[in-house]
Structure formats: structure tokens, C-alpha cells
Amino acid sequence: MYPVLFKIGNFSVHTWGLLLAIAVIIAIYAIEKVFEREGLDSTDLFYMIALMIIAGILGGRVAYILVYDWAILISNPLSLITITSGGISGLIWYGGVVGGVIPFIYYIRKNNWSFWQIGDIFAPYIALGYAIVRVGCFLNGCCYGAITNSSLGVVFPYVDNFTRYPTQLFSTVLNLLLFAFLIWLFPRRKFSGQVFLYYILGYAVYRFIIEFFRESIIMVGFFTLGQIYTLILLAIGIILYVWRKHTLRRA
């Protein structure tokens, strides 16, 4: 585990933060190229993505505290932006989505873009960015898996001495596969929004499976809380896909 990659004096470069920055740079560069090919003005793109990242991190942090540690928010509101040895501590993906969607919709409305078209453009690079950041999670020692005797297990020394599934790396591999599929699909899409909706469906299936291997704190019957959220997301994705395809076919 390398939560801090290196230090320059009192300044620490956190691995998770560095990989997030790399993911953002790749996304801005790649999405800008797609904007050019699609004939879209990319003037606001940098600010759009930057605000999506900031709002996403804040939303993910709020969701984490509300689900797992809401009492600390009352006693210490600054816990929302607590910095630990690994950077900002405690994030939930679904809260990050809610936070990131706010500037996403704002800039779509501001520039009079199509939600579905922009969603198609962003979707592959959300999967790629997620894959890159999960490597940062592995090196940071967070988002680890359940205890296992499998040969795939690794020890996270800052957590305990048990062998655990490296679910962060499983997530990286699966999201790279999802990214490759969405990139292949983009020029072959049958309707605007298809790539975006396939991302939603792909993420939901991936996350439901990976939850069986993750360390889970809250269970709802046989399922983790994450799997319940994922099933809801999957249902929403299926409904939107059928509705979108049916609406365009009638038009």
C-alpha cells in the first residue's frame, strides 16, 4: 500500500488524488476530441468536468456520512472535508453521482445540448476514470474486499493482517472491459442515449457482482446495502432503455 506516493517538504502527493487527477486529464482530453468530431462547442468543458468532480466528491462524502457516520456530522460539520493520510476519507459512489449530475445538467441547459448525446460521450470515460481511480483505492488501502483464503487474496497492512480480496483491482479490470465495449459501441449506437444507458446497465451488473466479494458493513437480508441500490439502478436503467427505444421508434 502506498497512500502517499512521495513528499516534497511538508507537501504530500497522495496516490488516490494523483490517479484521480490523471483520470480527469484523460477525460478532458478525450471528451474534447469527441466534442470536435460531433461539432459541439467545448469552451465550457473544462469547467463542467472540474465542477462535476468537486460536486461528486462532496456528494460522495455527504452520502458516506449520512449512511455510516451521521453522528459525527452533528458534532463536527468539518468532517465533510476531513483529510486523512490517504486524502479525503469515506466516499459513496451513488452520492458522487448525485453531486456530479448537478453541474452536468446545469451546463447542458446552459449550452442547449442534448442530455442523451452528452451522456453518450461521457459514459465511456466515466468507466475509464472509475477504473483508474480504483487503482488508487487499492494503493490507498480503502474499498477492500472480504476476508478470503483464495490465492487472489492480498494483505492490506493498514487495515489488518487478514488476506482479503483485492476488489479494487477486480473493479479496475471490469470497468476497463466496460470502457472498451462502450468505445466500440459509440460509433455503432442505434439511438442517442444508447451508450449512456448501456453504461448504467453495465455498472449495475458489475457492482452487484463485486459486492459479493467486498467488505460490507450494512446488510439487508441476503444482500448488501450497495446491492439494493444497484438493483434499483438496474431497474431504472432497464425502464429508461425500453422507454427511450420505444419513444424513438414511434417518432
C-alpha positions, 0 to 999 in steps of 0.5 A: 500500500502506498497512500502517499506516493512521495513528499516534497517538504511538508507537501504530500502527493497522495496516490488516490488524488494523483490517479484521480487527477490523471483520470480527469486529464484523460477525460478532458482530453478525450471528451474534447476530441469527441466534442470536435468530431460531433461539432459541439462547442467545448469552451465550457468543458473544462469547467463542467468536468472540474465542477462535476468532480468537486460536486461528486466528491462532496456528494460522495462524502455527504452520502458516506456520512449520512449512511455510516457516520451521521453522528459525527456530522452533528458534532463536527460539520468539518468532517465533510472535508476531513483529510486523512493520510490517504486524502479525503476519507469515506466516499459513496459512489451513488452520492458522487453521482448525485453531486456530479449530475448537478453541474452536468445538467446545469451546463447542458441547459446552459449550452442547449445540448442534448442530455442523451448525446452528452451522456453518450460521450461521457459514459465511456470515460466515466468507466475509464476514470472509475477504473483508474481511480480504483487503482488508487483505492487499492494503493490507498488501502480503502474499498477492500474486499472480504476476508478470503483464503483464495490465492487472489487474496492480498494483505492490506497492512493498514487495515489488518493482517487478514488476506482479503480480496483485492476488489479494487483491482477486480473493479479496475479490470471490469470497468476497463472491459466496460470502457472498451465495449462502450468505445466500440459501441459509440460509433455503432449506437442505434439511438442517442442515449444508447451508450449512456444507458448501456453504461448504467446497465453495465455498472449495475451488473458489475457492482452487484457482482463485486459486492459479493466479494467486498467488505460490507458493513450494512446488510439487508437480508441476503444482500448488501446495502450497495446491492439494493441500490444497484438493483434499483439502478438496474431497474431504472436503467432497464425502464429508461432503455425500453422507454427511450427505444420505444419513444424513438421508434414511434417518432 
